[in-house]
Amino acid sequence: MIYVTRINGKEFAINPDLIETMESTPDTLITLTNERRYIVKESIEVLKNRIIEYRKLCYPEFNGRNTVDEV
């Protein structure tokens, strides 16, 4: 889970695996795979970095490269 901040200042956690899109409108609009939408204060760049850090915690062996040997 990553933490994000609503426009009213309340913080909540969201599962980054469910994020389908993020748009700058000028606030950031997050749309989940179930079509729920959240407007948050964080920029897309900040959210992207939080998601990367979350993935590193979940998958410490992942280095960002394809791990399947190509034939």
C-alpha positions as CSV (number, residue, x, y, z in Angstrom):
1,M,0.0,0.0,0.0
2,I,1.1,3.6,-0.6
3,Y,-0.1,6.6,1.2
4,V,-1.8,9.5,-0.6
5,T,-3.4,12.7,0.6
6,R,-6.9,13.8,-0.4
7,I,-7.5,17.5,-1.3
8,N,-9.0,18.0,2.2
9,G,-5.7,16.9,3.8
10,K,-6.8,13.4,4.9
11,E,-4.3,10.7,4.3
12,F,-5.3,7.2,3.2
13,A,-3.6,4.1,1.8
14,I,-4.3,2.8,-1.7
15,N,-3.2,-0.5,-3.4
16,P,-1.0,0.5,-6.3
17,D,-1.7,-2.8,-8.0
18,L,-5.3,-1.5,-8.6
19,I,-4.2,1.8,-10.2
20,E,-5.2,1.9,-13.9
21,T,-4.5,5.5,-14.7
22,M,-3.2,8.7,-13.2
23,E,-3.9,12.1,-14.7
24,S,-2.8,15.7,-13.9
25,T,-6.0,17.9,-13.9
26,P,-4.1,20.0,-12.3
27,D,-4.6,17.9,-9.2
28,T,-3.8,14.3,-9.7
29,L,-6.8,12.0,-10.5
30,I,-6.2,8.3,-9.8
31,T,-8.6,5.8,-11.5
32,L,-8.6,2.2,-10.2
33,T,-9.4,-0.9,-12.1
34,N,-12.9,-0.9,-10.5
35,E,-13.4,2.6,-11.9
36,R,-13.3,4.3,-8.5
37,R,-11.6,7.7,-8.7
38,Y,-9.6,9.7,-6.2
39,I,-8.3,13.2,-6.4
40,V,-5.0,13.6,-4.5
41,K,-2.5,16.3,-3.7
42,E,0.6,14.3,-4.8
43,S,2.0,14.7,-8.3
44,I,2.3,11.8,-10.7
45,E,6.0,11.9,-10.3
46,V,5.7,11.5,-6.5
47,L,3.2,8.7,-6.8
48,K,5.4,6.9,-9.4
49,N,8.4,7.1,-6.9
50,R,6.2,5.7,-4.1
51,I,5.0,2.9,-6.3
52,I,8.6,2.0,-7.2
53,E,9.6,2.0,-3.5
54,Y,6.6,-0.2,-2.7
55,R,7.5,-2.7,-5.5
56,K,11.1,-2.8,-4.2
57,L,9.8,-3.7,-0.7
58,C,7.5,-6.4,-2.1
59,Y,10.0,-7.8,-4.6
60,P,13.5,-7.2,-3.4
61,E,15.0,-9.4,-6.1
62,F,13.4,-7.4,-8.9
63,N,15.9,-5.1,-10.7
64,G,13.6,-3.6,-13.3
65,R,14.8,-5.9,-16.1
66,N,13.3,-8.8,-17.9
67,T,14.3,-11.9,-15.9
68,V,13.2,-14.4,-18.6
69,D,16.1,-15.7,-20.7
70,E,15.5,-15.0,-24.3
71,V,16.1,-17.8,-26.8
